[in-house]
Amino acid sequence: MAEVIDILSLVPQSLNLRSNHLWLDYDDEADVLYISLRKPQRATDSDMVGRFIYHYDGKELVGVTVLHAKSNAGADAA
């Protein structure tokens, strides 16, 4: 049986991203979730905070990489 994910728990955080579209890609082997706020992402800078890598094009947030996504589900950012 497939795992059930509480997708509704992502809604409040998603609404704060100021993007009309989200692209999600998950690498099960690496346990990394890639969230893109635009395609192509074309980031010019990145900033790592805890297990999150924020990708920027200038000052605009264009994506987030979540390391250890499944193994740390529900963990704090720092």
Secondary structure as UniProt FT lines:
FT   HELIX           7..10
FT   HELIX           11..15
FT   TURN            16..17
FT   STRAND          23..27
FT   TURN            28..31
FT   STRAND          32..36
FT   STRAND          45..49
FT   TURN            50..51
FT   STRAND          52..57
FT   TURN            58..59
FT   STRAND          60..67
FT   TURN            68..74
//
